[in-house]
């Protein structure tokens, strides 16, 4: 990256460069970029062009949309925008914000204190790439990719343990029809309510066609794009809600004997990961049989995690017990 000239001191420019957070260039000519900076805001923006840095707002301390109209001398872009300082929420929830369709990629989230990405890329029709460094401090990703119809980046599927503190996932992929990467590697602390809201589809086939035509008219990589009219992200590719941050000791227990009472305490075998989600607690786990069959005459108490009873039929029984953090 080449640092553009700016009126800032060398020390501050270095700080901006090191904390590059959001890169939002457009693939075609554009003159207006908007950043939705909400929550607690005490930030400095590098608009990625000398003229814009001379004429547009640089220091921001109040939450809201910050818009830059690029001077003609800056050309058509693409522009790489950098934010440094403190911004606790990037995005404006389901309300959306102006010029989101200008965003094509996020190079880096960085470390600016983000705890919410609600609506971060709501309406970002041309978003195709997202950074791998999802902030572990984020708890809200509701509507994050709503209407981001071109996104299908596998970097999102690799966020893994970084998502462990997320609790609000309503409409995260609503209308993101192209996205179909498996998310079963995400570590999710809570279950979406209802789960289908995570990937809801509300647009009609005609509306999808209109979006497709609009993208094609912009040329470049979008000139031949074909959008599906149904969701590529299905239930099988969703995160394994609540199944992360805990391990059950798999050491073989003592063998049970037919006709003899038997008890096995799975909660007592549960151990939290060192980087488990915030407020994780083995005492709030619930248990279920994930696969296989337990011996006849026995049952698993979902609340206590105790498998007990008197087995009645000799044999070998293979089953998997799942612990879920509530």
C-alpha positions in Angstrom: 0.0 0.0 0.0 1.2 3.5 -0.7 0.4 6.2 1.8 -1.1 9.3 0.2 0.0 12.7 1.3 -1.9 14.2 4.1 -1.7 17.2 6.5 -1.2 14.9 9.4 2.0 14.3 11.3 4.2 11.4 10.4 3.5 9.7 13.7 -0.3 9.8 13.2 0.0 8.7 9.6 1.9 5.6 10.8 -0.8 4.9 13.3 -3.5 5.1 10.7 -1.6 2.8 8.4 -1.0 0.2 11.1 -4.6 0.2 12.2 -6.1 -0.1 8.7 -9.6 -1.2 9.4 -11.9 -1.0 6.4 -10.9 -0.9 2.8 -13.9 0.0 0.7 -12.9 0.6 -2.9 -15.4 0.6 -5.8 -14.7 -1.2 -9.0 -16.2 1.5 -11.2 -16.3 5.3 -11.1 -17.7 6.7 -7.9 -17.4 10.0 -6.1 -19.1 9.5 -2.8 -18.3 7.1 0.1 -20.1 6.9 3.4 -18.9 5.3 6.7 -21.5 4.3 9.3 -19.6 5.0 12.5 -21.9 4.4 15.5 -21.7 3.7 19.2 -18.7 5.3 20.9 -16.7 7.2 18.3 -13.4 8.9 18.6 -11.7 8.3 15.2 -9.6 9.7 12.4 -10.4 8.8 8.8 -7.9 8.5 5.9 -10.0 8.7 2.8 -7.2 7.3 0.6 -6.9 10.3 -1.7 -5.1 13.6 -1.2 -8.0 15.8 -2.4 -10.5 14.0 -0.2 -8.2 14.3 2.9 -8.1 18.0 2.3 -11.8 18.6 1.9 -13.7 15.8 3.8 -14.2 15.3 7.5 -11.2 13.6 9.1 -11.7 13.7 12.9 -15.0 12.2 14.1 -16.3 12.1 17.7 -20.1 11.9 17.2 -21.9 8.8 16.0 -23.6 8.8 12.6 -22.9 8.6 8.9 -19.8 10.3 7.7 -19.8 11.0 3.9 -17.0 12.2 1.7 -17.6 13.7 -1.8 -14.3 13.1 -3.6 -12.9 16.1 -5.6 -12.7 15.6 -9.4 -8.9 15.7 -9.2 -8.8 12.5 -7.1 -10.1 10.5 -10.1 -12.6 7.7 -10.1 -10.8 5.4 -7.6 -10.7 2.8 -6.3 -10.1 4.3 -2.9 -8.9 2.6 0.2 -10.4 4.1 3.3 -8.7 3.6 6.7 -10.2 4.3 10.1 -8.1 4.5 13.3 -9.0 5.3 16.9 -12.2 4.0 18.5 -15.4 2.9 16.8 -17.5 0.4 18.8 -20.1 -0.1 16.0 -19.6 -0.1 12.3 -23.0 -0.3 10.7 -26.5 1.0 11.3 -28.5 -2.2 11.9 -31.4 -3.1 9.6 -31.8 0.7 8.8 -28.8 0.5 6.5 -26.8 3.5 5.4 -26.0 5.5 2.2 -23.6 4.3 -0.5 -23.1 0.8 1.0 -23.1 -0.5 -2.6 -19.7 1.1 -3.1 -17.9 -1.4 -0.9 -16.1 -4.2 -2.6 -13.7 -5.6 0.0 -12.7 -5.4 3.6 -8.9 -5.7 3.9 -8.7 -5.7 7.6 -11.0 -5.1 10.6 -8.1 -4.2 12.9 -8.4 -3.2 16.6 -10.6 -0.2 17.1 -12.8 -1.5 19.9 -15.6 -3.0 17.7 -18.4 -4.8 19.6 -21.0 -4.5 16.9 -21.1 -5.1 13.2 -24.9 -4.9 13.0 -25.7 -3.9 9.5 -22.1 -3.4 8.7 -22.5 -4.4 5.0 -26.3 -4.0 4.8 -26.9 -3.3 1.1 -23.3 -3.9 0.0 -24.3 -5.5 -3.3 -20.8 -5.5 -4.7 -19.0 -6.8 -1.6 -16.9 -9.9 -2.6 -14.1 -10.1 -0.1 -14.0 -10.0 3.7 -11.0 -9.9 6.0 -10.1 -13.0 8.1 -9.4 -11.1 11.3 -13.1 -10.9 12.6 -12.8 -9.0 15.9 -13.3 -11.4 18.9 -14.9 -8.5 20.8 -17.9 -8.4 18.6 -21.2 -9.7 20.0 -23.7 -8.5 17.4 -23.7 -9.4 13.7 -27.4 -8.9 13.0 -28.0 -7.9 9.4 -24.3 -7.8 8.8 -24.5 -9.2 5.3 -28.2 -8.5 4.5 -28.5 -7.9 0.7 -24.8 -8.5 0.1 -25.9 -10.6 -2.9 -22.4 -11.1 -4.5 -20.6 -12.3 -1.4 -19.3 -15.9 -1.3 -15.9 -15.5 0.3 -14.5 -18.6 2.1 -12.7 -16.3 4.5 -16.0 -15.9 6.4 -16.3 -19.6 6.9 -12.8 -19.6 8.5 -13.6 -17.1 11.3 -14.0 -20.1 13.7 -13.3 -19.3 17.3 -13.3 -15.6 16.6 -17.1 -15.6 16.6 -17.4 -17.2 20.1 -18.8 -14.1 21.8 -21.5 -13.4 19.2 -25.1 -13.5 20.6 -27.2 -11.6 18.1 -27.4 -13.2 14.6 -30.8 -12.1 13.4 -30.8 -11.7 9.6 -27.0 -12.0 9.3 -27.3 -13.4 5.8 -30.8 -12.3 4.9 -31.0 -12.1 1.1 -27.3 -12.9 0.7 -28.4 -15.4 -2.0 -24.9 -16.1 -3.4 -23.3 -17.1 -0.1 -23.0 -20.8 0.4 -19.8 -21.4 2.4 -20.1 -23.9 5.3 -20.2 -22.2 8.7 -20.1 -25.3 10.8 -16.6 -24.3 12.0 -17.9 -21.2 13.7 -17.8 -21.2 17.4 -21.3 -19.9 18.4 -22.2 -19.2 22.0 -25.9 -19.0 21.5 -28.6 -20.3 19.2 -30.3 -17.8 16.8 -34.0 -17.2 17.6 -35.5 -18.4 15.4 -32.6 -20.1 13.6 -34.1 -19.5 10.1 -33.7 -15.7 10.7 -30.0 -16.2 10.3 -30.5 -16.8 6.5 -34.0 -15.5 5.7 -35.0 -14.8 2.1 -37.5 -12.0 1.7 -37.0 -10.8 -1.8 -39.0 -12.0 -4.8 -37.4 -13.5 -7.9 -38.2 -10.3 -9.8 -36.4 -8.2 -7.2 -33.3 -10.5 -7.5 -33.5 -10.1 -11.2 -33.5 -6.3 -10.8 -30.4 -6.4 -8.6 -28.7 -8.7 -11.1 -29.4 -6.3 -13.9 -28.1 -3.4 -11.9 -24.9 -5.2 -11.1 -24.4 -6.2 -14.7 -24.8 -2.6 -15.8 -21.8 -1.7 -13.7 -19.5 -3.9 -15.8 -16.2 -5.4 -14.8 -16.4 -8.5 -12.6 -20.2 -8.1 -12.4 -20.9 -8.0 -16.1 -21.9 -11.7 -16.3 -23.1 -12.3 -12.7 -26.1 -14.6 -12.3 -27.8 -14.5 -8.9 -29.9 -17.4 -7.7 -33.5 -16.6 -6.5 -33.2 -18.9 -3.5 -30.6 -19.1 -0.7 -27.4 -21.0 -1.2 -26.8 -21.0 2.6 -29.0 -23.8 3.9 -29.5 -25.4 7.3 -26.8 -28.0 6.8 -24.2 -25.2 6.4 -25.3 -23.2 9.4 -23.1 -23.0 12.5 -23.5 -25.7 15.1 -25.4 -23.4 17.5 -24.1 -23.5 21.1 -21.6 -26.3 20.4 -18.3 -24.8 21.2 -16.0 -24.0 24.1 -16.5 -27.3 26.0 -15.1 -30.8 25.7 -16.4 -34.0 27.3 -13.7 -36.4 28.5 -13.9 -39.4 26.2 -12.0 -41.8 28.4 -13.9 -45.1 28.3 -16.1 -45.4 31.4 -16.4 -48.6 33.5 -18.5 -51.2 31.7 -22.1 -51.5 32.7 -23.6 -54.9 33.5 -27.0 -56.1 32.4 -29.5 -56.1 35.2 -27.3 -53.9 37.5 -28.0 -50.2 38.2 -25.5 -47.9 36.4 -24.7 -44.1 36.5 -22.4 -42.0 34.3 -22.1 -38.2 35.0 -21.2 -36.4 31.8 -21.3 -32.9 33.4 -18.5 -34.1 35.7 -16.6 -35.0 32.5 -17.1 -31.6 30.9 -14.2 -29.2 30.6 -14.3 -25.6 29.3 -11.7 -24.5 26.7 -9.2 -21.9 27.9 -10.6 -19.5 25.2 -14.3 -20.5 25.7 -17.0 -17.8 25.1 -17.5 -15.2 27.8 -19.5 -16.3 30.8 -19.3 -20.0 29.7 -20.1 -22.3 32.6 -20.3 -26.1 32.8 -23.2 -25.7 35.2 -25.4 -24.2 32.5 -24.7 -27.0 30.0 -27.6 -29.1 28.7 -27.0 -32.6 27.2 -28.5 -34.6 24.4 -27.8 -37.8 22.5 -26.4 -36.6 19.2 -26.1 -39.9 17.5 -26.3 -43.7 18.2 -28.4 -45.6 20.7 -28.0 -45.9 24.5 -28.6 -49.2 26.2 -32.3 -50.2 26.7 -33.3 -49.4 30.3 -31.2 -46.3 30.6 -31.9 -42.6 29.9 -30.0 -39.3 29.8 -31.2 -36.4 32.0 -30.8 -33.4 29.7 -30.5 -31.0 32.6 -28.0 -32.8 34.8 -26.0 -34.7 32.2 -26.4 -38.0 34.1 -26.9 -41.2 32.2 -28.6 -43.7 34.6 -30.8 -46.7 34.8 -30.5 -50.5 34.7 -29.4 -51.8 31.3 -31.6 -54.8 30.3 -30.0 -56.1 27.1 -26.3 -57.1 26.9 -24.4 -55.8 23.9 -22.1 -53.0 22.7 -23.7 -49.6 22.3 -22.1 -46.7 20.5 -23.5 -43.3 21.0 -22.4 -39.6 21.1 -23.4 -37.2 23.8 -23.5 -33.5 22.9 -23.1 -30.7 25.5 -24.7 -27.4 24.6 -23.8 -24.1 26.3 -27.0 -22.1 27.1 
